[in-house]
Amino acid sequence: MNQAPIDQTDAWQRLQEHARELRGTHLRQLFADPKRGTAFTRRAAGLTLDLSKQRWNDATLALLLELARDAGVPQGIKALLEGEHVNISEDRPALHSALRLPADASLIVDGEDVVPGVHATLDRMETMVERLHARQWRGATGRPIHDVVNLGVGGSDLGPLMVTHALADHRPADAHHVEVHFASTMDGSQLVDYLKRFNPETTLFVISSKSFTTIDTLSNALTARDWLMARLVEDGIQGVDEKMVMRQHFIGVSAKPEKMSEWGIAEANQLLFWEWVGGRYSLWGAIGLPIALVIGMQGFRELLAGAHAMDEHFAQAPLEDNLPVMLALAGIWNVNFLDIRAHSILPYDGRLEHFAAYLEQLEMESNGKSATHDGDLVNYSTCPVLWGQLGPNAQHAFYQLLHQGTQPVVCDFIAPLKRYDNVEDVATRNHLKAQHRLTLANCFAQSRLLMLGDDAIDEPGERPGHKRYRGNQPSTTLLLDRLTPATLGALIALYEHKVFVQATIWAINPFDQWGVELGKQIAGETERILADHRGHEGMDASTRGLIEAAWQAERENER
C-alpha cells in the first residue's frame, strides 16, 4: 500500500503538469521521430506490443515509471507471484498464476506447497477428458456422451466460452464427437434451446460455481436435473434411477465440495479449486474443463505454459521492458492525465469474437472500484468503461464515433500475423491468406487513421466539415505470431497483470467484487415478494409499480 495517496506524490503532480504541456501536441507531430515505432514496441512470449500510437513521449514514460515505483509496483509484482495476501479485503492471496506453474515448481503459501494440489486437479481433469474423448463416459442408458453443457456465469462462463471459441480449430482428432455448449442466463433462454434439441441419454452437465450458491447457475442446474429425471427416470427406462442419472450426467466444479455433495454430485465427479482463485481468473484450473474438452489436455497445458511464460516475463523484465507494466502505464496516462474514460477492444480475428466480453469482466469487475485499501474514497478516476467487438464488424457499427465523434476513445487492436498455413488445398489456402491480408490491412489502416486524421489521406483541396477526421486518437496494437493455445495464454495473462499493475497504482483491490453483492441480496428479497404476492409496501413507487405489473401478468397467464 502507498504511504500517501498516489495523487499527492511528486510524480503524479509532475505528470499533471506534463499532460498540460503535451495536450496540444498531435500524434502526427510525435511521429516526426522516425525511430518512434521501434522505441515504443516490446516483445515477449510470442506477442508484439506496439505503444507508439499512444499520446506520450520519452519524458511521459520516464514520469510514469517513476509513478509506478512510487506506488510499489515492483514490490507488488513480487507479492502477487509469491502468494502474499494481496486480496486485502478478504485476507488471502490471489494465486491464479500458481495454476500455471509447472509440476516441478514449488510455491509455499501459508506454510503449504500449493503446486501438488494444482496438478492433482489437472490430473483428475485429464482422466475425465480422456474418458469422454474415448467414448468411455456413458450416460445412464449406456450411450456415450455427445453434448456437454457448461452451466456457469461470470468467470465460470466468459473465460471458458472465449477460449473454446478462440481455439476451436485446435481440436484434436479424438475430441470431435464431444460438443461443448454454454448456458449462463438465469432466464433459461439458452438452456431451453439445448433441452429441445439434445438427447438426454447423451448429455452431460458441468455445474461450475465457486461458491455453489450462485442463483443463476443453480436455477439452470435444477432445470437440467428435472429434465433428465423426467426423461430418463419418470418415463421408466429400465435400470435407470435417480442415483445413476446424477452419477453419469453431472460434473461439479467448485471450491465447496460439501455443497456439491449436498446437491447430489458424486464425489468422483467433483473438481475442486481454491478460495485464492478469483472467479474471473479461474479458467486456468478446473473451471477450464470445457476448454480441455475442446482442445485436449495437451492443448490445455500449452495454454497454461503460454500464460506461465508471461508470468515469468512479468516477474523478471525491467519495468520499462515489461509488457504488462507498459500496457498498464499507457492506461494510467490515458485515464488519469488525458481524461480518456472509454476503452474499446478490437480483435481482427473472428476466433476472438468473445475476447472483448471477457475483458469487460476482467477489467471492470476488478478495477471498477472507488475505495482504496484503507477504505478512503479515491480522488481520481480508476477503470475506464470498456467495450468492443470484432474490428471488421465494428468498422460498420461504432467506428463512426471513433473517427468523428465528440469524445476521445483509446483502442486496442489485436491480430495474429500468420494464419491458414495448414490449409491443404492450395487454391483455398491462397484465397484465405488473401482474406487474412485484407484483415491486417484494415487493422493497420484504422489505427493509422485514428492517429493521423486527415493527414493519412493524400487528397488535394480543403475537405468539407462532414468529411474531416481529427485524428489524435490513441491506440495500442497487439500482434500475436499466431493464435495458438500458448499465445492466447500469454495474451490473457498480459491483461490480467495489466489490471494488477493499474490497481497497485490506484491503491485499490482488484481481487474482490463487493459491488455485486448488494444487488444479489436485494434481488433475493424482491424474488420472495414476487413469489408471495405481498410485502412490497415499503418499496419505492417505481419498484412497487413494476412488481404489480409482474403480478398482473402472472394472473393473466393463469386464466
Secondary structure as UniProt FT lines:
FT   HELIX           6..8
FT   HELIX           10..22
FT   TURN            23..24
FT   HELIX           27..30
FT   TURN            31..32
FT   TURN            34..35
FT   HELIX           36..39
FT   STRAND          41..44
FT   TURN            45..46
FT   STRAND          47..50
FT   TURN            52..53
FT   HELIX           58..70
FT   TURN            71..72
FT   HELIX           73..81
FT   TURN            82..83
FT   TURN            88..91
FT   HELIX           96..100
FT   TURN            103..104
FT   STRAND          108..109
FT   TURN            110..111
FT   STRAND          112..113
FT   HELIX           115..133
FT   TURN            134..135
FT   TURN            140..141
FT   STRAND          147..151
FT   HELIX           154..156
FT   HELIX           158..166
FT   HELIX           168..170
FT   HELIX           173..175
FT   TURN            176..177
FT   STRAND          179..183
FT   TURN            186..187
FT   HELIX           189..197
FT   HELIX           200..202
FT   STRAND          203..208
FT   HELIX           215..228
FT   HELIX           229..233
FT   TURN            234..236
FT   TURN            238..239
FT   HELIX           242..249
FT   STRAND          250..254
FT   HELIX           257..263
FT   HELIX           267..269
FT   STRAND          270..272
FT   TURN            275..276
FT   HELIX           279..281
FT   TURN            283..285
FT   HELIX           286..288
FT   HELIX           289..316
FT   HELIX           319..321
FT   HELIX           323..332
FT   HELIX           333..337
FT   STRAND          342..347
FT   HELIX           350..352
FT   TURN            353..354
FT   HELIX           355..367
FT   TURN            373..374
FT   STRAND          385..388
FT   HELIX           391..394
FT   TURN            395..398
FT   HELIX           399..404
FT   STRAND          410..416
FT   TURN            421..422
FT   HELIX           426..452
FT   HELIX           453..456
FT   HELIX           465..467
FT   STRAND          475..480
FT   HELIX           485..506
FT   TURN            510..511
FT   HELIX           514..516
FT   HELIX           517..532
FT   TURN            537..538
FT   HELIX           541..558
//
